[in-house]
């Protein structure tokens, strides 16, 4: 087989794993323990024995030699390192370090190697995958081991690889590689809705536990995706950095205030890759609020893609878990074109909901479009979430001025590949009628709404608002 045909074959089958543009010499393989038995990647002491510049050199060598993007592919460097222990909870709680990811990208100096942050325009739209690295661990004076998890962005399962590194003449190179058997994080079973939600709920609770020692903004933002959209008083803010600033304003600039939250409900899509939770937040031990979070199951675990926190009426809400909104098990995942169509159907449902509110009235429209188990934050008028379409209809109808015109439309839609769960994000326009004292006035209010349906053939219904 010619060198060109080998290159074409490796690109077609495996993205040239183990091969580089400079050399088609394969990297030797070695045997590793299974993920179940190899539950420790390394120790803090072993990581400290390697100087920071040498740690960077090891990671750069692995990216350039083994994960070099070819044929239009891209690589995204996850700013959240892998933990010393190989457990889902440990990997989820490691703090992200965007400066570290950017430093890797800068040192690698290859086109289409980008940080998994907002600064990734040159990688946008390309096939490829996300790289998440452990710290390099010293195994001797001139030897080390590094772990890397690679998650394809489109097709394929995540996998973890152990790289044994050697240094000769001051230069690090890969001595051998080995797949960590059983390291792929299994997607929640589509046949078990409860298992899917249990994993999401566990992630929500882990983030809540880790937030106890942090300030309000940092504690909540630790669970945000880098491109999170958060609802705030002035409109939606985009990106983790902007969301942190919005959270600080919510906390009245009190950087030492602590946030505690407790989920009481939610669900996942049938493929276990998207979901939502809702519950109650206490700020500084006294200020009670409600939250709604829409999550995506990403390469670095569950992360919040959309979030809002609203005021609550004084009182103590029940923290008992509500029945989960059960998805239909076993719906098939689809291609990107079909998922895009599902998103357009959700967008159309949101617009039809708004169109009904004019002639029908706001309350009746909310009753018509609500799922039987829908919940509504209700704002400062309610201690707890309003439950059920009829109660929600009464809540939104109360206190509205006569002849007020309310319309809304989505600007963003996120939908699961199974077409049974999604979120719409947009703006409500409220136009009050003119009076003798002033002309008609329009104010804009941000919203995001979680929707569900049993199958892609059914009508979308909102389930959390």
C-alpha positions as CSV (number, residue, x, y, z in Angstrom):
1,X,0.0,0.0,0.0
2,X,1.4,3.4,-0.9
3,X,2.0,6.2,1.6
4,X,-0.8,8.2,0.0
5,X,-3.3,5.4,0.2
6,X,-2.4,4.7,3.9
7,X,-3.0,8.4,4.7
8,X,-6.4,8.3,2.9
9,X,-7.4,5.1,4.7
10,X,-6.5,6.4,8.1
11,X,-8.4,9.6,7.6
12,X,-11.5,7.8,6.5
13,X,-11.5,5.2,9.3
14,X,-10.0,6.9,12.3
15,X,-8.9,10.4,11.7
16,X,-5.3,9.3,11.5
17,X,-4.9,8.4,15.2
18,X,-1.3,7.4,15.8
19,X,-0.1,9.0,12.5
20,X,1.1,12.5,11.7
21,X,1.6,14.5,8.6
22,X,5.4,14.3,9.1
23,X,5.5,10.5,9.6
24,X,3.3,7.5,9.1
25,X,5.2,5.5,11.7
26,X,2.7,4.2,14.2
27,X,3.2,4.8,17.9
28,X,3.7,1.5,19.7
29,X,0.8,0.3,21.8
30,X,1.0,-0.9,25.4
31,X,-1.6,-2.6,27.7
32,X,-3.4,-0.6,30.3
33,X,-5.7,-1.5,33.1
34,X,-9.4,-1.0,32.8
35,X,-10.9,2.2,34.0
36,X,-12.6,0.3,36.8
37,X,-9.4,-1.0,38.2
38,X,-7.2,2.0,37.2
39,X,-9.2,4.5,39.3
40,X,-6.3,6.8,39.9
41,X,-4.5,8.6,37.0
42,X,-1.8,10.1,39.2
43,X,-1.1,12.1,42.3
44,X,-0.6,15.7,43.1
45,X,3.0,14.9,44.2
46,X,3.8,13.2,40.9
47,X,2.4,16.2,39.0
48,X,4.4,18.7,41.0
49,X,7.6,16.8,40.2
50,X,7.3,18.1,36.6
51,X,8.0,21.8,36.0
52,X,5.2,23.8,34.4
53,X,7.1,24.4,31.2
54,X,7.8,20.7,30.9
55,X,4.2,19.9,31.5
56,X,3.3,22.2,28.7
57,X,5.9,20.6,26.4
58,X,4.4,17.1,27.1
59,X,0.9,18.2,26.2
60,X,2.0,20.0,23.1
61,X,3.9,16.9,21.9
62,X,0.8,14.8,22.3
63,X,-1.4,17.2,20.4
64,X,1.1,17.8,17.6
65,X,2.1,14.1,17.2
66,X,-1.1,12.2,17.9
67,X,-4.1,14.6,17.7
68,X,-2.9,16.9,14.9
69,X,-6.0,18.0,13.0
70,X,-5.9,16.9,9.3
71,X,-8.2,17.3,6.3
72,X,-10.2,20.2,7.7
73,X,-10.7,18.7,11.1
74,X,-10.4,20.8,14.3
75,X,-9.4,20.2,17.9
76,X,-10.8,22.0,20.9
77,X,-8.8,22.1,24.1
78,X,-11.1,21.8,27.1
79,X,-10.2,24.3,29.8
80,X,-11.2,21.8,32.5
81,X,-8.4,19.3,33.3
82,X,-9.1,15.7,34.1
83,X,-8.9,14.9,37.8
84,X,-6.2,12.8,39.5
85,X,-9.0,10.3,40.3
86,X,-10.9,8.8,37.4
87,X,-14.5,9.2,38.6
88,X,-17.3,11.2,37.2
89,X,-17.7,13.3,40.3
90,X,-14.0,14.1,40.5
91,X,-13.8,15.1,36.8
92,X,-16.9,17.2,37.1
93,X,-15.7,19.2,40.1
94,X,-12.2,20.2,38.7
95,X,-12.3,24.0,38.1
96,X,-11.8,25.2,34.5
97,X,-8.7,27.2,33.7
98,X,-9.2,29.1,30.4
99,X,-5.7,30.6,30.6
100,X,-4.3,27.1,30.7
101,X,-6.3,26.0,27.6
102,X,-5.3,29.2,25.7
103,X,-1.6,28.6,26.6
104,X,-1.8,25.1,25.2
105,X,-3.3,26.4,21.9
106,X,-0.7,29.1,21.7
107,X,2.2,26.6,22.3
108,X,0.8,24.1,19.9
109,X,0.6,26.8,17.2
110,X,-1.4,24.8,14.7
111,X,-4.3,26.1,12.7
112,X,-7.7,24.7,13.9
113,X,-6.5,23.9,17.4
114,X,-8.7,26.2,19.5
115,X,-9.7,26.6,23.2
116,X,-13.2,25.4,24.1
117,X,-14.1,29.0,24.9
118,X,-15.5,32.0,22.9
119,X,-12.1,32.3,21.2
120,X,-12.7,29.5,18.7
121,X,-13.9,31.1,15.6
122,X,-11.3,29.5,13.3
123,X,-12.6,26.0,14.4
124,X,-16.3,26.7,14.2
125,X,-18.2,24.4,11.8
126,X,-15.4,21.9,11.4
127,X,-15.5,18.2,12.2
128,X,-13.2,16.9,14.9
129,X,-13.3,16.6,18.6
130,X,-12.7,18.0,22.1
131,X,-9.4,17.2,24.0
132,X,-9.3,17.1,27.8
133,X,-6.0,16.4,29.5
134,X,-4.8,15.3,32.9
135,X,-1.8,16.8,34.5
136,X,1.4,15.0,33.3
137,X,2.6,12.7,36.1
138,X,6.3,12.0,36.7
139,X,7.2,8.3,36.6
140,X,11.0,8.9,36.7
141,X,13.7,11.5,36.0
142,X,13.0,11.5,32.3
143,X,9.7,9.7,32.0
144,X,6.0,10.7,32.5
145,X,2.5,9.6,31.9
146,X,-0.3,11.7,30.5
147,X,-4.0,10.9,30.1
148,X,-6.2,12.5,27.3
149,X,-9.9,12.1,26.7
150,X,-11.0,12.7,23.1
151,X,-14.7,13.3,22.4
152,X,-15.9,13.6,18.8
153,X,-18.2,16.5,18.2
154,X,-20.5,14.7,15.7
155,X,-20.2,10.9,15.5
156,X,-18.5,8.4,17.9
157,X,-17.9,7.8,21.6
158,X,-15.5,9.4,23.9
159,X,-12.3,7.5,24.7
160,X,-9.4,7.9,27.0
161,X,-5.8,7.2,26.1
162,X,-2.7,6.8,28.3
163,X,0.5,8.2,26.8
164,X,3.9,7.1,28.2
165,X,6.4,9.9,27.6
166,X,10.2,9.9,27.6
167,X,12.7,12.8,27.5
168,X,15.9,12.5,25.5
169,X,18.2,15.4,24.9
170,X,15.7,17.7,26.7
171,X,13.0,16.8,24.2
172,X,9.8,14.9,25.2
173,X,8.3,12.3,22.8
174,X,5.6,9.6,23.0
175,X,7.1,6.2,23.8
176,X,3.8,4.3,23.6
177,X,0.1,4.7,24.0
178,X,-2.7,2.6,25.4
179,X,-6.5,2.8,25.4
180,X,-8.0,2.8,28.9
181,X,-10.6,0.0,28.5
182,X,-14.0,1.0,29.6
183,X,-13.2,4.7,29.9
184,X,-15.9,6.0,27.6
185,X,-18.5,7.7,29.6
186,X,-21.6,5.8,28.8
187,X,-24.6,7.8,27.7
188,X,-27.7,7.3,29.9
189,X,-29.8,4.4,28.8
190,X,-32.6,5.4,26.5
191,X,-34.6,2.5,28.1
192,X,-34.3,4.0,31.6
193,X,-35.7,7.5,31.9
194,X,-35.0,7.4,35.7
195,X,-31.3,6.6,35.2
196,X,-30.9,9.6,32.8
197,X,-32.5,12.0,35.2
198,X,-30.6,10.5,38.2
199,X,-27.3,11.3,36.5
200,X,-28.4,14.9,35.7
201,X,-29.7,15.4,39.2
202,X,-26.5,14.1,40.6
203,X,-24.5,16.6,38.6
204,X,-26.8,19.5,39.8
205,X,-26.3,18.3,43.4
206,X,-22.5,18.0,43.0
207,X,-22.3,21.6,41.7
208,X,-24.5,22.7,44.6
209,X,-22.2,21.0,47.1
210,X,-19.1,22.5,45.6
211,X,-20.6,26.0,45.6
212,X,-20.9,26.0,49.4
213,X,-17.4,27.4,49.8
214,X,-17.6,29.9,47.0
215,X,-19.2,33.3,46.5
216,X,-22.6,33.5,44.9
217,X,-21.5,34.2,41.3
218,X,-18.6,31.8,41.2
219,X,-20.6,29.0,42.9
220,X,-23.4,29.1,40.4
221,X,-21.2,29.8,37.3
222,X,-19.1,26.7,38.0
223,X,-21.8,24.6,36.3
224,X,-22.2,26.9,33.2
225,X,-21.2,25.9,29.7
226,X,-18.8,28.5,28.1
227,X,-21.6,29.6,25.8
228,X,-24.3,29.7,28.4
229,X,-27.3,32.1,27.9
230,X,-28.6,33.6,31.1
231,X,-31.7,35.6,31.6
232,X,-31.2,38.9,33.4
233,X,-33.2,42.0,34.1
234,X,-31.7,43.9,31.1
235,X,-32.0,41.0,28.7
236,X,-30.2,37.8,28.0
237,X,-26.4,37.7,28.6
238,X,-24.2,35.3,26.6
239,X,-21.1,33.5,27.7
240,X,-19.8,32.5,31.1
241,X,-18.0,35.7,31.8
242,X,-21.0,37.9,31.1
243,X,-23.2,35.5,33.2
244,X,-20.9,35.9,36.2
245,X,-21.2,39.7,36.0
246,X,-25.0,39.3,35.9
247,X,-25.0,37.0,38.9
248,X,-22.9,39.6,40.8
249,X,-25.5,42.2,40.1
250,X,-28.2,39.9,41.4
251,X,-26.2,39.5,44.6
252,X,-26.2,43.3,44.9
253,X,-22.4,43.3,44.4
254,X,-21.9,41.3,47.6
255,X,-19.0,39.1,46.6
256,X,-19.0,37.1,49.8
257,X,-22.7,36.1,49.7
258,X,-23.1,32.3,49.4
259,X,-25.7,30.5,47.3
260,X,-27.3,27.3,48.2
261,X,-29.7,25.6,45.9
262,X,-31.9,22.5,45.9
263,X,-33.4,20.9,42.8
264,X,-37.0,19.6,43.1
265,X,-37.8,18.5,39.6
266,X,-36.8,18.1,36.0
267,X,-36.2,15.6,33.3
268,X,-34.0,14.6,30.4
269,X,-34.5,13.9,26.7
270,X,-34.8,10.2,25.8
271,X,-31.2,10.1,24.5
272,X,-29.9,11.4,27.9
273,X,-28.0,14.2,26.3
274,X,-30.1,17.2,27.2
275,X,-32.3,17.9,30.3
276,X,-33.6,20.5,32.7
277,X,-33.7,21.0,36.5
278,X,-35.6,23.5,38.6
279,X,-35.7,24.3,42.3
280,X,-34.9,26.9,45.0
281,X,-31.9,29.1,45.7
282,X,-31.1,30.8,49.0
283,X,-28.7,33.7,48.7
284,X,-26.8,34.7,51.8
285,X,-29.0,32.4,53.9
286,X,-32.1,34.7,53.7
287,X,-32.9,35.7,50.2
288,X,-35.0,33.0,48.6
289,X,-35.3,32.6,44.8
290,X,-36.3,30.0,42.2
291,X,-34.1,28.8,39.4
292,X,-34.6,27.0,36.1
293,X,-31.6,25.4,34.3
294,X,-31.4,23.7,30.9
295,X,-28.4,21.3,30.6
296,X,-26.4,19.7,27.8
297,X,-24.4,16.5,28.4
298,X,-21.0,17.6,27.0
299,X,-17.5,16.2,26.7
300,X,-16.8,17.5,30.2
301,X,-20.0,16.3,31.7
302,X,-23.4,18.0,32.3
303,X,-23.2,21.8,31.8
304,X,-25.9,24.5,31.9
305,X,-26.7,25.9,28.5
306,X,-29.5,28.3,29.7
307,X,-30.3,29.6,33.1
308,X,-32.5,31.9,35.0
309,X,-33.0,32.8,38.7
310,X,-36.1,34.9,39.8
311,X,-37.4,36.3,43.0
312,X,-39.7,34.4,45.2
313,X,-42.4,35.4,47.7
314,X,-41.4,35.2,51.4
315,X,-41.9,31.8,52.9
316,X,-40.4,28.4,53.1
317,X,-41.1,26.2,49.9
318,X,-41.3,22.5,50.1
319,X,-38.0,20.8,49.0
320,X,-39.7,17.5,48.4
321,X,-38.9,16.1,44.9
322,X,-41.8,16.4,42.4
323,X,-42.5,13.6,39.9
324,X,-40.1,13.8,37.0
325,X,-41.4,14.6,33.5
326,X,-40.9,11.1,32.0
327,X,-39.7,11.0,28.3
328,X,-40.6,8.3,25.9
329,X,-37.9,5.7,26.1
330,X,-36.0,4.5,23.0
331,X,-36.5,7.4,20.5
332,X,-33.8,7.2,17.9
333,X,-31.2,9.9,17.6
334,X,-31.1,11.7,14.2
335,X,-28.8,13.5,11.8
336,X,-28.1,17.2,12.1
337,X,-30.6,18.1,9.3
338,X,-33.4,16.4,11.1
339,X,-32.4,18.0,14.5
340,X,-32.5,21.3,12.7
341,X,-36.0,20.6,11.5
342,X,-37.0,19.7,15.1
343,X,-35.7,23.1,16.1
344,X,-37.7,24.9,13.5
345,X,-40.8,23.0,14.7
346,X,-40.2,24.2,18.2
347,X,-39.6,27.8,17.0
348,X,-43.0,27.6,15.1
349,X,-44.7,26.3,18.2
350,X,-43.4,29.2,20.3
351,X,-44.6,31.7,17.7
352,X,-48.1,30.0,17.4
353,X,-48.3,30.2,21.2
354,X,-47.7,33.9,21.0
355,X,-50.2,34.3,18.2
356,X,-52.9,32.5,20.2
357,X,-52.4,34.9,23.2
358,X,-53.9,37.8,21.2
359,X,-57.4,36.7,20.2
360,X,-57.6,34.0,22.9
361,X,-56.1,35.8,25.9
362,X,-52.9,35.2,27.8
363,X,-54.4,32.8,30.3
364,X,-56.2,30.6,27.9
365,X,-53.1,30.4,25.6
366,X,-51.0,29.3,28.6
367,X,-53.6,26.6,29.4
368,X,-53.8,25.4,25.8
369,X,-50.0,25.1,25.3
370,X,-49.0,23.7,28.7
371,X,-48.1,20.1,29.3
372,X,-50.1,18.4,32.1
373,X,-47.1,18.5,34.4
374,X,-45.9,22.0,33.4
375,X,-44.4,24.3,36.1
376,X,-44.1,28.1,36.2
377,X,-41.7,30.1,38.3
378,X,-44.4,32.7,39.0
379,X,-41.9,35.3,40.1
380,X,-42.2,37.2,43.4
381,X,-46.0,36.5,43.6
382,X,-45.5,32.9,44.6
383,X,-43.4,31.0,47.2
384,X,-43.4,27.8,45.2
385,X,-43.6,26.9,41.5
386,X,-47.1,27.1,40.0
387,X,-48.0,23.6,38.8
388,X,-50.4,22.6,36.0
389,X,-51.7,24.6,33.0
390,X,-54.9,25.7,34.7
391,X,-53.1,27.2,37.7
392,X,-50.5,28.7,35.5
393,X,-53.3,30.3,33.3
394,X,-54.8,31.9,36.4
395,X,-51.4,33.2,37.5
396,X,-50.4,34.9,34.3
397,X,-53.9,36.4,33.9
398,X,-53.8,38.1,37.3
399,X,-53.1,41.8,37.5
400,X,-52.8,42.5,33.8
401,X,-53.9,45.9,32.5
402,X,-56.8,45.9,30.0
403,X,-55.9,46.3,26.3
404,X,-52.2,45.4,27.0
405,X,-50.7,43.7,23.9
406,X,-48.2,40.9,24.7
407,X,-46.2,39.2,21.9
408,X,-43.0,37.2,21.9
409,X,-40.7,35.2,19.7
410,X,-37.6,33.1,20.1
411,X,-34.1,34.2,19.1
412,X,-32.4,30.9,20.0
413,X,-33.6,27.3,20.1
414,X,-31.7,24.2,21.5
415,X,-33.3,20.8,20.7
416,X,-32.3,17.2,21.6
417,X,-31.4,14.9,18.7
418,X,-34.4,12.8,19.6
419,X,-36.8,15.7,19.1
420,X,-38.6,15.3,22.4
421,X,-37.0,18.1,24.5
422,X,-35.9,21.6,23.8
423,X,-35.6,25.1,25.0
424,X,-36.6,28.4,23.4
425,X,-35.0,31.7,24.3
426,X,-36.2,35.1,23.3
427,X,-37.9,38.3,24.1
428,X,-41.5,39.3,25.2
429,X,-42.8,42.7,24.0
430,X,-45.4,44.2,26.3
431,X,-47.2,47.2,24.9
432,X,-49.5,49.2,27.2
433,X,-52.4,51.2,25.8
434,X,-52.1,55.0,25.5
435,X,-53.7,57.2,28.1
436,X,-54.5,60.8,28.4
437,X,-51.1,61.4,30.1
438,X,-48.8,59.3,27.9
439,X,-48.5,57.5,24.6
440,X,-48.4,53.7,24.2
441,X,-45.3,52.3,25.7
442,X,-43.5,49.0,24.9
443,X,-41.1,47.2,27.3
444,X,-39.1,44.1,26.5
445,X,-38.6,41.2,28.9
446,X,-36.4,38.2,28.3
447,X,-37.7,34.6,28.6
448,X,-36.7,31.0,28.2
449,X,-39.1,28.1,28.1
450,X,-38.5,24.4,28.2
451,X,-40.7,22.3,25.9
452,X,-41.3,18.6,25.5
453,X,-43.3,16.2,23.4
454,X,-43.7,12.4,23.5
455,X,-42.5,11.8,19.9
456,X,-41.5,14.0,17.0
457,X,-45.0,13.5,15.6
458,X,-46.6,15.2,18.5
459,X,-47.3,18.8,19.3
460,X,-44.7,20.7,21.4
461,X,-46.0,21.7,24.9
462,X,-44.1,23.8,27.4
463,X,-43.1,22.0,30.5
464,X,-41.2,24.7,32.4
465,X,-41.5,28.4,32.1
